[in-house]
């Protein structure tokens, strides 16, 4: 992990941590099985700190991501051939929804 993280980098790491958590209350559709591969102990600690400071963040991040997943799946099923994800942080949609028929582009700064 880089020595200096911007606030956006910290937010992306915390969101990746939250998405990787297995939330038994929400079920498997709300868990990103690849999210943890971006994290080290520092990233996990950032995620835990965010949840402790703002507990609603846990459900908010999961519901937000599930909404975007559902919209994306609907579009792919309707025949969309290209997906552009802006500001996705450590999103793994390109892995989870990969297909020979769909090209993913991710733009993040």
Residue pairs with C-beta under 8 A, 6 or more apart in sequence:
1 40
1 42
1 43
2 9
5 13
8 89
10 46
11 89
12 89
12 90
13 38
13 39
13 43
13 46
13 47
13 90
14 43
14 46
14 47
14 49
14 50
14 57
15 47
15 61
15 65
15 89
15 90
16 32
16 35
16 36
16 38
16 39
16 43
16 47
16 89
16 90
17 35
17 36
17 39
17 43
17 44
17 46
17 47
17 48
18 47
18 50
18 51
18 57
18 58
18 61
18 62
19 31
19 32
19 35
19 61
19 62
19 65
20 31
20 32
20 33
20 34
20 35
20 36
20 39
21 31
21 47
21 58
22 28
22 31
23 30
23 31
23 58
23 62
26 59
26 62
26 66
29 66
29 69
30 62
30 63
30 65
30 66
32 65
32 92
32 96
33 96
34 92
34 95
34 96
35 90
35 92
38 90
39 47
50 57
51 57
51 58
68 93
69 93
69 96
69 97
72 83
72 93
72 97
73 97
75 83
76 83
76 97
76 99
76 102
80 102
81 101
81 102
81 103
82 102
82 103
82 104
82 105
83 93
83 94
83 97
83 102
83 103
83 104
83 105
84 105
84 106
84 107
85 91
85 93
85 94
85 104
85 105
85 106
85 107
86 107
86 108
87 107
87 108
88 106
88 108
89 108
91 106
93 104
94 104
94 106
97 104
98 104
